[in-house]
């Protein structure tokens, strides 16, 4: 998970988006950060499951945002 734009840009230049998916994360409908995931040998269905898992995990980790809307948007791929 990263909220640093410079670090995100660096990672995107190093990683190939053909094997990486970006999950944008929002808190209260505002972009908060992105989660970079290696998608080598990962199906579209697994990505959907990962999104649900990430939402649940973020809600557990960020309990101070319990009353806020925590969203993980659909993964972005190379397209």
Secondary structure, DSSP 8 states (H G I E B T S, - for coil): -B--HHHHHHHHHHS-TTSEEEEEEEETTEEEEEEEEE-TT--HHHHHHHHHHHHHHHHHH-GGGTTS-EEE---B---
